[in-house]
Amino acid sequence: MAKKKTHFAPKKSPKPTAGAEPPLPSAQAKRPALLHGWLEHPLLWGAVLVMLTALIYAKSLANGFMVFDDDKAIRYNEVIKHPTFRNIFLSNNLGMYAPITWLGYALVYALAGENAMAFHTFSLLLHIGCVLVIFALLRRLQPNREVAFFTTLLFAVHPMQVEATSWIAGQSTLTFSFFYLLGLLAYVHYLQQQRLLFYGLTFVAFVLSVMAKSAAVTLPLMLLALDWYRQGSLRWRHLLNKAPFFALSMAFGLYTFFTREAEGHQLVVASKTYSLFDRFLMVCHSLLFYPVQLLAPLRLSIYYPMEKTAGSWSWDYYAAPLVVTVLVWAVWKFARQYRLVGLSALWYLLPLSVMLPYVTVGTFEMRSDRYAYISSAGFFLFVVWLIQNLRPTLRWGLLGAAAVLYGLLAHQRSLVWKNEVSVFRDCVDKQPQSPLCQCNLAYGELLSQNYERSIKHYTEALRLDPTYVESYNGRGQAYLMLKRYEEALADFDKAIEAGIVTPRLFLNRGKCHFMLKRPDLAIPDLTRSLELEPRNPETYFYKGVAENQVGHPEQALQDLSKSLELSPGYVDARLNRALILANLKRYEEAIAEYSLALKTNPDIPAAWNNRAAAYMMLGQYDKALEDVNRALELNPNYTIAYRTRATIYRNSGQPALAAADMERAMRSGQ
């Protein structure tokens, strides 16, 4: 006979005081019956959650890769393209030790290659997995199916989840959250059945979670919260059986802190921007910020500034500690009678605690929607539980309306995450005074080849904050692409004077000098760029051409050879190398280079013409005529080719044909 399912409710429920809400039902209490028959089956409720979640996020599957982190995590990440045990599990990647996350990326890449839809699909599946685990967990924690369903539904469709779900680089949040929640579910099974198997599964889930993202280090505290929820108090034995969890948590926490600094993410230095009192206000304000966003998600953004005005915070920052104190007192008071209140508060606070702005990596990451991914479930658990005393039609109406509104907003927001331009255009719309948003939108426009718009936003970023010197570098690149070389050069000079040192910056300034016919000034910049990045074929190409222009053909040949070694299909490098060889009267070598270039791209009239000239210098007039005729087939108005053919005819004793071609050359006007 099958064993009857029980719920993980507190062992004892205190007697309610007059006027108080009834205590949380015990495991033996009769379940509320909202519907009857097959409609009450939990699999149906779970299927509804899956379908609604998939419907809300379906459009996001067509989104592309974001330049911000998606390129580094996926497109240029050799670790996921060529995974090994060593580079996945025994080394950091992009400054983080997150092997389970990288393994997930590698799996998707192995199955679908560089296909953005495949990565978005995997993210959606992870989110759906989290939804199902939360529903199962809530069904175990308390017997009210309505509370479990609506809490999970609000979690699933809330627009704050879009950042983690629609941003491929946010997959680490989804991956660690999935195993984190699985760990909680396994631990509830352990407490119910006292089987070591579930204790072991809890630990395995924790290992996988913390190896996906170090933010999972709070899981041992959540396990203690479950102990308290069940027993009403904590004993030493509860701490002792968490010893392996706390040991692993501390190890990963310390490792993450020190390796992030070693990789150049200045956690401590960034924190010096604000005083200890500032940080206290920021933490208190953030604790209130996320619930407000969860209740009224009307101005969501990729960036939430925390800035002083004239050296002071706005009034809400100074009020935040008082409000937090009142809320802590209220939770402490009511949690003794209604443990679900305490569990909800801990579920909100503990996962979020490592994301609060004690210290940060710069200012961009102080607040983020994805930081509240797990915590939002705890908040919604409290909200749904709180309105249970309303009559059914009213509470179902409120919860249903909230779910519909959140779902529509989430659907709309998932479209915002289409690409970097749409994301930061949304950011600028909501934070027009933010130089960071302006600068990032400008960069997105630059990559989209909207150069005039890019210049506009870089200029606005500099107007808002003249110390935002990275804007000079970006605006210079936009000017360079528009061939406004003097303006580009002025911006690159300012960027370098401000202390920016990147190989691309020196390459771009070198290109400006080159285009302005100053090869002697271009060479030092190109050399500096190669010192910073010695494997860029484009830099070797420009340096090679510049070296030839200042009279160093042998050095030019070396640079162009290096460019071709790094990029064998670099046709311009091969053509310039062939031209230098021809000028040095090394015609056989020049012909060989032209032949390789034409094999790569046979539609270059100049290459056919120049190889014809080399054949002519060797007296091979038939081959020369064949090549020059091919050049004229590709471009019938190619003046230089007519002159080349005229010379071939003259040298081969055909003066009449030579004269006719010279006349055609004059008529072509090119």
C-alpha positions as CSV (number, residue, x, y, z in Angstrom):
1,M,0.0,0.0,0.0
2,A,1.5,3.4,-1.0
3,K,2.6,5.6,1.8
4,K,0.5,8.8,2.1
5,K,2.5,12.0,1.2
6,T,3.1,14.3,4.1
7,H,4.1,18.0,4.1
8,F,7.1,19.6,5.6
9,A,5.3,21.9,8.1
10,P,6.5,22.9,11.6
11,K,6.2,20.1,14.2
12,K,4.3,22.3,16.5
13,S,2.0,25.3,15.8
14,P,1.6,27.7,18.7
15,K,-1.9,28.5,19.8
16,P,-3.1,31.7,18.1
17,T,-3.9,34.8,20.1
18,A,-7.2,36.6,19.8
19,G,-7.6,38.3,16.5
20,A,-4.5,36.7,15.0
21,E,-4.4,34.7,11.8
22,P,-4.6,30.9,12.3
23,P,-1.2,29.2,12.6
24,L,0.3,27.4,9.6
25,P,-1.5,24.0,9.3
26,S,0.4,20.9,10.6
27,A,1.4,18.0,8.4
28,Q,-1.8,16.2,9.5
29,A,-4.1,19.1,8.7
30,K,-6.6,18.6,5.9
31,R,-5.5,20.2,2.6
32,P,-7.7,23.0,1.3
33,A,-9.6,21.8,-1.8
34,L,-9.8,24.5,-4.4
35,L,-10.8,22.2,-7.2
36,H,-11.8,18.6,-7.4
37,G,-10.8,15.4,-9.2
38,W,-8.1,15.4,-11.8
39,L,-7.9,19.2,-11.8
40,E,-6.2,19.0,-8.4
41,H,-3.4,16.7,-9.6
42,P,0.0,18.4,-9.0
43,L,1.3,17.3,-12.4
44,L,-1.4,19.4,-14.1
45,W,-0.5,22.4,-12.0
46,G,3.2,21.9,-12.9
47,A,2.3,21.6,-16.6
48,V,0.4,24.9,-16.4
49,L,3.4,26.5,-14.9
50,V,5.7,25.1,-17.6
51,M,3.3,26.2,-20.5
52,L,2.9,29.7,-19.1
53,T,6.6,30.2,-18.5
54,A,7.4,29.0,-22.0
55,L,4.8,31.2,-23.6
56,I,6.1,34.3,-21.8
57,Y,9.7,33.8,-22.9
58,A,9.1,32.2,-26.3
59,K,10.0,35.4,-28.2
60,S,13.3,35.7,-26.4
61,L,14.5,32.6,-28.2
62,A,15.0,34.7,-31.3
63,N,17.3,37.2,-29.4
64,G,21.0,37.3,-30.4
65,F,24.3,37.3,-28.6
66,M,25.0,40.4,-26.5
67,V,28.4,42.0,-27.0
68,F,28.5,42.6,-23.2
69,D,29.9,39.3,-21.8
70,D,28.1,37.0,-24.3
71,D,31.0,37.5,-26.7
72,K,33.6,36.7,-24.0
73,A,31.6,33.8,-22.5
74,I,30.7,32.2,-25.8
75,R,32.0,33.6,-29.1
76,Y,35.6,34.1,-28.2
77,N,35.9,31.5,-25.4
78,E,38.2,28.7,-26.5
79,V,37.5,26.9,-23.3
80,I,33.9,26.0,-24.3
81,K,34.9,25.4,-27.9
82,H,37.7,23.0,-27.0
83,P,36.8,21.7,-23.5
84,T,39.2,19.5,-21.5
85,F,39.1,18.4,-17.9
86,R,42.0,20.7,-17.2
87,N,40.7,23.9,-18.7
88,I,37.1,23.3,-17.3
89,F,37.8,22.0,-13.8
90,L,41.4,22.9,-13.0
91,S,41.6,26.6,-14.1
92,N,39.8,29.9,-13.9
93,N,38.0,31.2,-17.0
94,L,37.3,34.9,-17.4
95,G,38.4,35.5,-13.8
96,M,35.9,32.9,-12.3
97,Y,36.0,29.4,-11.2
98,A,32.6,28.1,-12.5
99,P,33.2,24.8,-14.2
100,I,29.6,23.7,-14.2
101,T,28.6,26.8,-16.0
102,W,31.3,26.4,-18.5
103,L,30.4,22.8,-18.9
104,G,26.8,23.8,-19.8
105,Y,28.0,26.3,-22.4
106,A,30.4,23.7,-23.8
107,L,27.5,21.1,-24.1
108,V,25.3,23.6,-26.0
109,Y,28.2,24.6,-28.2
110,A,29.0,20.9,-29.0
111,L,25.4,20.3,-30.0
112,A,24.6,23.5,-31.9
113,G,27.7,25.5,-32.4
114,E,27.6,29.3,-32.2
115,N,23.8,29.3,-32.4
116,A,22.2,32.0,-30.2
117,M,18.8,30.3,-30.2
118,A,20.3,27.1,-28.8
119,F,21.8,29.0,-25.9
120,H,18.6,30.9,-25.2
121,T,16.7,27.6,-25.3
122,F,19.0,26.2,-22.7
123,S,18.5,29.2,-20.5
124,L,14.8,28.9,-20.8
125,L,15.0,25.2,-19.9
126,L,17.0,26.0,-16.8
127,H,14.5,28.6,-15.7
128,I,11.6,26.1,-16.2
129,G,13.6,23.6,-14.2
130,C,13.9,26.2,-11.3
131,V,10.2,26.8,-11.6
132,L,9.3,23.1,-11.2
133,V,11.8,22.7,-8.3
134,I,10.3,25.7,-6.4
135,F,6.8,24.3,-6.9
136,A,7.8,20.9,-5.6
137,L,9.6,22.5,-2.7
138,L,6.7,24.7,-1.7
139,R,4.4,21.7,-1.9
140,R,6.6,20.0,0.6
141,L,7.0,23.0,2.9
142,Q,3.3,23.7,3.4
143,P,0.0,22.0,2.4
144,N,-1.7,24.8,0.6
145,R,-1.6,24.2,-3.1
146,E,-2.9,27.7,-3.9
147,V,0.1,29.2,-2.0
148,A,2.5,26.9,-3.8
149,F,1.0,27.5,-7.2
150,F,0.7,31.3,-7.1
151,T,4.1,31.8,-5.4
152,T,5.7,29.8,-8.2
153,L,3.7,31.4,-10.9
154,L,4.7,34.9,-9.8
155,F,8.3,33.8,-9.6
156,A,8.1,32.3,-13.1
157,V,6.6,35.2,-15.0
158,H,8.0,38.2,-13.2
159,P,9.9,40.6,-15.5
160,M,12.9,40.8,-13.1
161,Q,13.7,37.2,-14.2
162,V,14.2,38.3,-17.8
163,E,17.8,39.5,-17.2
164,A,18.9,36.0,-16.0
165,T,16.8,34.2,-18.6
166,S,17.3,36.3,-21.7
167,W,20.9,37.2,-21.3
168,I,23.1,34.3,-22.2
169,A,25.8,35.4,-19.9
170,G,23.3,35.3,-17.1
171,Q,23.1,31.5,-17.4
172,S,25.4,31.1,-14.4
173,T,22.6,32.5,-12.2
174,L,20.2,30.0,-13.6
175,T,22.6,27.1,-13.3
176,F,23.6,27.7,-9.7
177,S,20.0,28.5,-8.8
178,F,18.8,25.2,-10.2
179,F,21.2,23.1,-8.1
180,Y,20.7,25.4,-5.1
181,L,17.0,24.8,-5.1
182,L,17.5,21.1,-5.7
183,G,19.7,21.1,-2.6
184,L,16.9,22.6,-0.6
185,L,14.4,20.1,-1.9
186,A,16.7,17.2,-1.2
187,Y,17.2,18.5,2.4
188,V,13.5,18.7,3.0
189,H,13.3,15.0,1.9
190,Y,16.1,14.2,4.3
191,L,14.4,15.9,7.2
192,Q,11.1,14.1,6.5
193,Q,12.6,10.6,5.9
194,Q,16.0,10.8,7.8
195,R,17.7,8.9,5.0
196,L,21.4,9.6,4.5
197,L,20.8,9.3,0.7
198,F,19.0,12.6,0.7
199,Y,21.7,14.2,2.9
200,G,24.3,13.1,0.4
201,L,22.2,14.4,-2.5
202,T,21.9,17.7,-0.7
203,F,25.7,18.0,-0.5
204,V,26.1,16.9,-4.2
205,A,23.6,19.6,-5.2
206,F,25.5,22.2,-3.2
207,V,28.8,21.2,-4.8
208,L,27.3,21.5,-8.3
209,S,25.7,24.8,-7.3
210,V,28.8,26.4,-5.9
211,M,30.8,25.2,-8.9
212,A,28.4,27.0,-11.1
213,K,28.6,30.3,-9.3
214,S,30.2,31.2,-6.0
215,A,27.0,33.0,-4.9
216,A,25.7,29.6,-3.8
217,V,27.8,29.8,-0.6
218,T,24.7,30.8,1.3
219,L,23.1,27.4,0.9
220,P,24.2,26.1,4.4
221,L,22.4,29.1,6.0
222,M,19.3,28.2,4.1
223,L,19.5,24.7,5.4
224,L,19.6,26.0,8.9
225,A,16.6,28.1,8.1
226,L,14.8,24.9,7.2
227,D,15.9,23.3,10.4
228,W,14.5,26.3,12.3
229,Y,11.2,26.3,10.3
230,R,10.7,22.6,11.2
231,Q,11.8,22.7,14.9
232,G,11.1,26.3,15.9
233,S,14.7,26.5,17.3
234,L,18.3,25.5,16.4
235,R,20.5,23.0,18.3
236,W,24.2,22.3,18.1
237,R,23.4,19.1,16.1
238,H,21.9,21.3,13.4
239,L,25.2,23.2,13.1
240,L,27.3,20.1,13.3
241,N,25.7,18.3,10.4
242,K,26.2,21.4,8.3
243,A,30.0,21.4,9.0
244,P,30.9,20.0,5.5
245,F,28.7,22.5,3.9
246,F,30.2,25.5,5.8
247,A,33.7,24.2,5.1
248,L,33.1,24.1,1.4
249,S,31.3,27.4,1.5
250,M,34.2,29.2,3.2
251,A,36.7,27.6,0.8
252,F,34.8,28.8,-2.2
253,G,34.1,32.2,-0.8
254,L,37.8,32.9,0.0
255,Y,39.0,31.5,-3.3
256,T,36.6,33.7,-5.2
257,F,37.5,36.8,-3.3
258,F,41.2,36.4,-3.9
259,T,41.1,35.1,-7.5
260,R,38.8,37.9,-8.5
261,E,41.4,40.4,-7.3
262,A,44.2,38.4,-9.0
263,E,42.3,38.6,-12.3
264,G,42.1,42.4,-12.1
265,H,38.6,42.8,-10.6
266,Q,39.4,45.2,-7.8
267,L,36.9,44.3,-5.1
268,V,38.6,46.1,-2.3
269,V,39.7,49.1,-4.3
270,A,36.2,49.7,-5.7
271,S,34.9,49.7,-2.1
272,K,37.1,52.7,-1.2
273,T,34.9,54.9,-3.4
274,Y,32.4,55.0,-0.5
275,S,32.8,55.3,3.2
276,L,31.6,52.6,5.7
277,F,28.5,54.7,6.5
278,D,27.8,55.1,2.8
279,R,28.0,51.3,2.4
280,F,25.6,50.9,5.4
281,L,23.0,53.2,3.7
282,M,23.5,51.4,0.4
283,V,23.0,48.0,1.9
284,C,19.8,49.1,3.7
285,H,18.5,50.8,0.6
286,S,19.1,47.7,-1.5
287,L,17.2,45.5,0.9
288,L,14.2,47.7,0.3
289,F,14.9,48.3,-3.4
290,Y,14.3,44.7,-4.6
291,P,10.8,44.3,-2.9
292,V,9.7,47.6,-4.5
293,Q,10.9,46.4,-7.9
294,L,9.2,43.1,-7.4
295,L,5.9,44.7,-6.5
296,A,6.0,47.4,-9.1
297,P,8.4,46.4,-11.9
298,L,7.8,49.5,-14.1
299,R,11.3,50.9,-14.5
300,L,13.5,47.9,-14.8
301,S,16.9,48.5,-16.3
302,I,20.2,46.8,-16.8
303,Y,21.7,49.5,-14.6
304,Y,20.5,51.1,-11.4
305,P,22.8,54.0,-10.3
306,M,23.6,54.6,-6.6
307,E,24.9,58.1,-6.6
308,K,25.1,61.1,-4.3
309,T,23.9,64.6,-5.3
310,A,26.2,67.4,-4.2
311,G,27.9,65.0,-1.7
312,S,24.7,63.8,-0.1
313,W,22.3,60.9,-0.6
314,S,18.6,61.4,-1.3
315,W,16.2,61.2,1.7
316,D,15.2,57.6,1.0
317,Y,18.7,56.4,1.7
318,Y,18.8,58.0,5.1
319,A,15.3,56.6,5.9
320,A,16.2,53.1,4.7
321,P,17.9,52.0,8.0
322,L,14.9,53.0,10.0
323,V,12.5,51.1,7.7
324,V,14.7,48.0,7.7
325,T,14.8,48.1,11.5
326,V,11.0,48.2,11.7
327,L,10.7,45.4,9.3
328,V,13.2,43.2,11.1
329,W,11.3,43.8,14.4
330,A,8.0,42.9,12.7
331,V,9.4,39.7,11.2
332,W,11.0,38.8,14.5
333,K,7.6,39.3,16.3
334,F,5.4,37.5,13.8
335,A,7.9,34.7,13.0
336,R,7.5,33.2,16.5
337,Q,3.9,32.6,15.8
338,Y,3.9,32.2,12.0
339,R,7.2,30.5,11.0
340,L,6.4,30.8,7.4
341,V,6.9,34.6,7.8
342,G,10.4,33.9,9.2
343,L,11.2,31.4,6.4
344,S,10.0,33.8,3.7
345,A,12.2,36.6,5.2
346,L,15.2,34.3,5.4
347,W,14.5,33.0,1.8
348,Y,14.6,36.5,0.6
349,L,17.5,37.7,2.7
350,L,20.1,34.9,2.7
351,P,20.6,34.3,-1.1
352,L,20.6,38.1,-1.6
353,S,23.1,38.7,1.2
354,V,26.2,38.0,-0.9
355,M,24.9,40.4,-3.6
356,L,24.6,43.5,-1.5
357,P,27.0,46.4,-2.1
358,Y,29.4,45.8,0.8
359,V,32.2,45.7,-1.8
360,T,31.7,45.6,-5.5
361,V,33.4,45.1,-8.9
362,G,33.2,48.7,-10.0
363,T,29.8,50.6,-9.8
364,F,28.0,48.8,-12.6
365,E,27.3,45.7,-10.5
366,M,25.9,47.2,-7.3
367,R,22.4,46.2,-8.2
368,S,21.0,43.9,-10.8
369,D,17.7,42.1,-11.5
370,R,19.4,38.7,-11.5
371,Y,20.7,39.2,-8.0
372,A,17.2,38.7,-6.7
373,Y,16.5,35.6,-8.7
374,I,16.2,33.1,-5.9
375,S,15.2,35.7,-3.3
376,S,12.1,36.7,-5.3
377,A,10.5,33.3,-4.5
378,G,10.8,34.0,-0.8
379,F,9.3,37.4,-1.2
380,F,6.4,36.1,-3.2
381,L,5.8,33.3,-0.7
382,F,5.2,35.9,2.0
383,V,3.0,38.0,-0.3
384,V,0.8,35.1,-1.3
385,W,0.6,33.8,2.2
386,L,-0.3,37.2,3.5
387,I,-3.5,37.6,1.4
388,Q,-4.8,34.1,2.2
389,N,-7.4,35.6,4.6
390,L,-9.1,37.4,1.8
391,R,-12.1,35.7,0.3
392,P,-11.2,33.3,-2.5
393,T,-12.6,35.3,-5.4
394,L,-10.8,38.5,-4.3
395,R,-7.4,36.8,-3.7
396,W,-7.6,34.8,-6.9
397,G,-8.5,37.9,-8.8
398,L,-5.6,39.9,-7.3
399,L,-3.1,37.1,-7.9
400,G,-4.4,36.3,-11.3
401,A,-4.2,40.0,-12.3
402,A,-0.7,40.3,-10.9
403,A,0.4,37.2,-12.9
404,V,-1.1,38.5,-16.1
405,L,0.5,42.0,-15.6
406,Y,3.9,40.5,-14.7
407,G,3.7,38.1,-17.6
408,L,2.9,40.9,-20.1
409,L,5.7,43.0,-18.8
410,A,8.1,40.0,-18.9
411,H,7.2,39.3,-22.5
412,Q,7.8,42.9,-23.4
413,R,11.1,43.1,-21.5
414,S,12.4,39.9,-23.1
415,L,12.2,41.8,-26.4
416,V,14.3,44.6,-24.9
417,W,17.1,42.0,-24.5
418,K,17.3,41.4,-28.2
419,N,20.8,43.0,-28.5
420,E,23.1,45.5,-26.8
421,V,21.6,48.5,-28.6
422,S,18.0,47.7,-27.5
423,V,19.2,47.0,-23.9
424,F,21.1,50.2,-23.5
425,R,18.6,52.3,-25.4
426,D,16.2,51.2,-22.7
427,C,18.8,52.1,-20.1
428,V,19.2,55.6,-21.6
429,D,15.5,56.1,-21.7
430,K,15.2,55.4,-18.0
431,Q,18.6,56.9,-16.9
432,P,19.3,59.7,-19.4
433,Q,21.7,61.3,-17.0
434,S,23.9,58.2,-16.7
435,P,27.2,58.5,-18.6
436,L,27.6,54.8,-18.3
437,C,24.3,54.1,-20.1
438,Q,25.2,56.7,-22.8
439,C,28.6,55.2,-23.3
440,N,27.4,51.6,-23.6
441,L,24.6,52.6,-26.0
442,A,27.3,54.4,-28.0
443,Y,29.4,51.3,-28.1
444,G,26.4,49.2,-29.2
445,E,25.7,51.7,-32.0
446,L,29.4,51.6,-33.0
447,L,29.3,47.8,-33.4
448,S,26.0,48.2,-35.4
449,Q,27.8,50.6,-37.7
450,N,25.6,53.5,-36.7
451,Y,28.5,55.8,-36.4
452,E,26.8,59.1,-36.3
453,R,24.5,57.9,-33.5
454,S,27.5,56.4,-31.7
455,I,29.3,59.8,-31.8
456,K,26.1,61.5,-30.4
457,H,25.9,59.2,-27.4
458,Y,29.7,59.3,-26.7
459,T,29.6,63.1,-26.8
460,E,26.6,63.1,-24.4
461,A,28.5,60.8,-22.0
462,L,31.4,63.2,-22.0
463,R,29.1,66.2,-21.4
464,L,27.6,64.4,-18.4
465,D,30.9,63.4,-17.0
466,P,34.2,64.7,-18.6
467,T,36.2,62.1,-16.7
468,Y,34.4,59.3,-18.6
469,V,37.5,59.1,-20.8
470,E,36.7,55.7,-22.4
471,S,34.2,57.7,-24.5
472,Y,37.2,59.4,-26.3
473,N,38.4,56.0,-27.4
474,G,35.0,54.9,-28.6
475,R,34.2,58.2,-30.3
476,G,37.6,58.1,-32.0
477,Q,36.7,54.7,-33.5
478,A,33.5,56.1,-34.9
479,Y,35.3,59.1,-36.4
480,L,37.9,56.7,-37.9
481,M,35.2,54.6,-39.6
482,L,33.7,57.8,-41.0
483,K,37.2,58.7,-42.3
484,R,37.2,61.8,-40.2
485,Y,40.8,61.2,-39.3
486,E,41.8,64.4,-37.7
487,E,38.9,64.3,-35.2
488,A,39.6,60.6,-34.6
489,L,43.2,61.4,-33.9
490,A,42.3,64.2,-31.4
491,D,40.1,61.7,-29.5
492,F,42.7,59.0,-29.5
493,D,45.3,61.5,-28.2
494,K,43.0,62.4,-25.3
495,A,42.3,58.8,-24.4
496,I,46.0,58.0,-24.3
497,E,46.7,61.2,-22.3
498,A,44.0,60.0,-19.8
499,G,46.0,56.8,-19.2
500,I,44.1,54.3,-21.3
501,V,46.4,51.7,-22.6
502,T,45.0,49.1,-25.0
503,P,46.4,47.5,-28.1
504,R,43.4,48.6,-30.1
505,L,43.7,52.2,-29.1
506,F,47.4,52.4,-30.3
507,L,46.4,50.5,-33.5
508,N,43.7,53.0,-34.2
509,R,45.9,56.0,-33.6
510,G,48.5,54.4,-35.9
511,K,45.9,53.9,-38.6
512,C,44.9,57.6,-38.3
513,H,48.5,58.6,-38.9
514,F,48.8,56.1,-41.7
515,M,45.7,57.4,-43.4
516,L,46.9,61.0,-43.0
517,K,50.1,59.9,-44.8
518,R,52.3,60.1,-41.7
519,P,53.9,56.6,-41.8
520,D,56.8,57.8,-39.6
521,L,54.3,58.7,-36.8
522,A,52.2,55.5,-37.4
523,I,55.1,53.1,-36.8
524,P,55.7,53.9,-33.1
525,D,52.0,53.5,-32.3
526,L,51.8,50.2,-34.3
527,T,54.9,48.9,-32.5
528,R,53.4,49.8,-29.1
529,S,50.2,48.0,-30.1
530,L,52.2,44.9,-31.0
531,E,54.0,45.0,-27.6
532,L,50.6,44.8,-26.0
533,E,49.1,42.3,-28.4
534,P,51.7,40.5,-30.5
535,R,49.3,38.3,-32.4
536,N,47.2,40.8,-34.3
537,P,47.6,40.3,-38.1
538,E,46.0,43.7,-38.8
539,T,48.6,45.6,-36.8
540,Y,51.4,43.7,-38.6
541,F,49.8,44.6,-41.9
542,Y,49.6,48.4,-41.3
543,K,53.1,48.4,-39.8
544,G,54.5,46.5,-42.8
545,V,52.9,49.0,-45.3
546,A,54.2,51.9,-43.2
547,E,57.7,50.5,-43.0
548,N,57.8,50.2,-46.8
549,Q,56.6,53.8,-47.2
550,V,59.5,55.1,-45.1
551,G,62.0,53.0,-47.1
552,H,62.4,49.8,-45.1
553,P,61.2,47.1,-47.5
554,E,62.9,44.2,-45.8
555,Q,61.3,45.1,-42.5
556,A,58.0,45.5,-44.3
557,L,58.3,42.0,-45.8
558,Q,58.9,40.6,-42.3
559,D,55.9,42.3,-40.9
560,L,53.6,41.3,-43.8
561,S,54.9,37.7,-43.5
562,K,54.0,37.7,-39.8
563,S,50.6,39.0,-40.7
564,L,50.1,36.1,-43.1
565,E,51.4,33.6,-40.6
566,L,48.7,34.7,-38.2
567,S,46.0,35.0,-40.9
568,P,46.9,33.1,-44.1
569,G,43.8,34.4,-45.9
570,Y,44.7,38.0,-45.4
571,V,44.6,39.0,-49.1
572,D,45.6,42.7,-48.6
573,A,48.8,41.6,-46.7
574,R,49.7,39.2,-49.5
575,L,49.1,41.7,-52.3
576,N,51.2,44.3,-50.5
577,R,54.0,41.7,-50.0
578,A,53.8,40.9,-53.7
579,L,54.0,44.5,-54.6
580,I,57.1,45.1,-52.5
581,L,58.8,42.0,-54.0
582,A,58.0,43.3,-57.5
583,N,59.6,46.6,-56.6
584,L,62.7,44.8,-55.5
585,K,62.7,43.0,-58.9
586,R,62.0,39.6,-57.3
587,Y,59.4,38.9,-59.9
588,E,59.1,35.1,-59.4
589,E,58.4,35.6,-55.7
590,A,55.9,38.3,-56.5
591,I,54.1,36.1,-59.0
592,A,53.8,33.4,-56.4
593,E,52.3,35.8,-53.9
594,Y,49.8,37.2,-56.5
595,S,48.8,33.6,-57.4
596,L,48.1,32.8,-53.8
597,A,46.1,36.0,-53.4
598,L,44.0,35.2,-56.6
599,K,43.4,31.7,-55.4
600,T,41.8,33.2,-52.3
601,N,39.9,35.9,-54.2
602,P,40.0,35.8,-58.0
603,D,37.9,38.9,-58.4
604,I,40.6,41.5,-57.8
605,P,41.4,43.4,-61.1
606,A,44.6,45.0,-59.6
607,A,46.0,41.6,-58.7
608,W,45.6,40.3,-62.3
609,N,47.1,43.5,-63.7
610,N,50.1,43.4,-61.3
611,R,50.8,39.8,-62.0
612,A,50.6,40.6,-65.7
613,A,53.3,43.3,-65.1
614,A,55.5,40.8,-63.3
615,Y,55.2,38.3,-66.2
616,M,56.0,41.1,-68.6
617,M,59.2,41.9,-66.8
618,L,60.2,38.3,-67.1
619,G,59.4,38.4,-70.9
620,Q,56.5,36.0,-70.5
621,Y,54.1,38.0,-72.7
622,D,51.5,35.3,-73.4
623,K,50.9,34.9,-69.6
624,A,51.0,38.6,-69.2
625,L,48.3,39.2,-71.8
626,E,46.1,36.5,-70.3
627,D,46.2,38.1,-66.9
628,V,45.7,41.7,-68.1
629,N,42.7,40.6,-70.3
630,R,41.2,39.0,-67.1
631,A,41.7,42.3,-65.3
632,L,39.8,44.1,-68.1
633,E,37.0,41.6,-68.0
634,L,36.5,42.3,-64.4
635,N,36.7,46.1,-65.0
636,P,36.4,47.3,-68.6
637,N,37.2,50.9,-67.5
638,Y,40.4,49.9,-65.7
639,T,42.8,52.6,-67.2
640,I,46.0,51.1,-65.6
641,A,45.3,47.7,-67.2
642,Y,45.0,49.3,-70.7
643,R,48.4,51.0,-70.1
644,T,49.9,47.7,-68.9
645,R,48.5,45.9,-72.0
646,A,49.8,48.7,-74.3
647,T,53.3,48.2,-72.8
648,I,53.0,44.4,-73.3
649,Y,52.0,45.0,-77.0
650,R,54.8,47.5,-77.5
651,N,57.5,45.2,-75.9
652,S,56.2,42.2,-78.0
653,G,56.4,44.2,-81.3
654,Q,52.7,45.1,-81.8
655,P,52.8,48.9,-81.9
656,A,49.3,49.3,-83.5
657,L,47.6,47.4,-80.7
658,A,49.7,49.3,-78.2
659,A,48.5,52.7,-79.6
660,A,44.9,51.5,-79.6
661,D,45.1,50.6,-75.9
662,M,46.7,53.9,-75.0
663,E,43.8,55.7,-76.7
664,R,41.3,53.5,-74.7
665,A,43.2,54.4,-71.6
666,M,42.7,58.1,-72.3
667,R,39.0,57.6,-73.1
668,S,38.3,55.6,-69.9
669,G,39.3,58.5,-67.7
670,Q,40.4,56.3,-64.9
